[in-house]
Amino acid sequence: MHSPNKHKHDEKQQPTLPDLRGLEVTDTQVCQWHIKEWSKLSQKCHGPMFQVGGYYWRLLLYPQGNGIRDTVSLYLEIMTDELPDDWAVCAQFCLSIANPTKPNHRFDNHTTHRFCAEEVDWGFTRFYDLKQLEKNHYLSHDQTVISVMLRTVKDPTGVLWRSFANYDSRKETGYVGIKNQGATCYMNSLLQSLFCINAFRLAVYQIPVGQEHSSKNVGLALQKVFYQLEQSKDPINTTELTRSFGWDTVDGFMQHDVQEFSRILLENLETKMKNTPADGSIERLFVGKMKSFIKCIDVEYESSRVEDFYDIQLNVVDCPDVKASFQQYVQEETMDGENQYMAEGHGLQNARKGVIFERFPPVLHLHLKRFHYNAVDNVMVKINDRYEFPSTLCLNEFCTDTSQEYTYQLQSVLVHSGDLDSGHYFAIIHPGKEEKWFKFDDEFVIPVTQTEVFEDNFGQTTPAPRMALPAMSPTDATKNFTNAYMLVYLQKSLLDSLLHPVTDADIPVHLRFGQKDLNKKCWIM
């Protein structure tokens, strides 16, 4: 009925598979199954067994369809004999059906899958229309050739191509996610980033809360959120926190700006911390100083103003990376001709206008200006241009303070996926000193690769047109409109203090003993 022999295609006959973008392929084979009497095949039949990546495989064919009539169903199956408990194999494969005498005349379909005990076969229930098989000459004289090109792939994170139906974030990563109230993904991303800065979490725990209910007290509500992120087995709820902002349920379904939310939250907490053990924590952690100046060229005169900043807004347009944005930020402007500066006591003078940083904070928030006003079309647009950011960032050249080293380590990448009017935020965070990155996407926390941290969030290689974005498919949105929106860097010389472990003794008594059953989310006040 069919040839049981395994052999490889000629190079010209081989199907192609998409690039796996940095994933390591451990083995690649092409197996061919020559079927000589298609009409005599049983309802369910298997191809010859072959070995790839140290595992045994075979093709599974339903020539009359698997539960669906008039279609060919074709799958790849892994042989599970003698495999250990909790085994999993990641594979990328292409299934083909071809004319037996014209092997280049074929139909292909490819996919990826994580084979495991629950899913030992994977493929296409509607692989090809049975009525068209002979008409299109894939079946000739009752014969055809079915092939599989199979790659086994190393799983760098333990969750590659995994189904998240029964995924346990706490068990797999040590962290839990946050439920989305409707459009609070931007808030969830920032909260997870702040939670992973232990010095900030400790400062929040030091806020006295009094007798006020958490729905009216931002400090207490945030303490509860952080405590639940430490202790809960399940994704947590932030309803009390948003109520403490004075929001109603409608606000939970409105998309806000993560940078604006960050400023409002930090300023609110700074007020709550006044005259408490946490007083000054926000300034010490997040506030830097910059000086705006105008300095005359021909006379000794300078006008300047020193201001605090919680974050730095960096241009993306015409800047390939973070360093280029900083260079543009501090670039001096010459004031001459009709734009001369009126210097007190000196009249109109040629001058230089600019900004210089006097001090960077231990926790540096960089807001990337991805949203831009298009004056031609009179609309706001999203800038999806490629913009690179490093894992280590040295800013000494941009600061007048030489008393310390301003070298930073990337801690969080807050990502926006979508366009101006609709989109989704998630955070990719390096929560400790180990070389591990996790994606915090609302309820799920999953390990990710370096490629997913950096390359996937740099943006498009080719700059996008400066125009309003057209309607797009989900695939296009993922590919072209997912990029970093905010970066969080930690000063390397202060990592020990910024990431010092928070112990049970640091957690307020009203949190440790005021909650009977965290996982039932029942607070006893």
TAMO-V127257 format. One record per helix or strand of 2 or more residues. SS is the DSSP state (H for helix, E for strand). FROM is the first residue (numbers start at 1). LEN is the number of residues. If there is no record, write none. Layout:
SS | FROM | LEN
SS | FROM | LEN
//
This chain:
H | 11 | 3
E | 25 | 11
H | 38 | 3
E | 45 | 2
E | 50 | 3
E | 55 | 8
E | 71 | 8
E | 88 | 11
E | 106 | 11
E | 121 | 9
H | 130 | 6
E | 143 | 11
H | 169 | 5
H | 185 | 11
H | 198 | 8
H | 214 | 3
H | 218 | 14
H | 239 | 6
H | 251 | 3
H | 258 | 15
H | 281 | 6
E | 288 | 9
E | 302 | 8
E | 312 | 4
H | 322 | 8
E | 333 | 3
H | 337 | 3
E | 341 | 3
E | 347 | 3
E | 351 | 9
E | 363 | 7
E | 371 | 4
E | 379 | 4
E | 392 | 3
H | 396 | 3
E | 407 | 12
E | 423 | 7
E | 437 | 5
E | 444 | 5
H | 450 | 4
H | 455 | 3
H | 474 | 7
E | 482 | 10
H | 492 | 7
H | 504 | 3
H | 509 | 4
E | 515 | 3
H | 518 | 3
E | 522 | 2
//
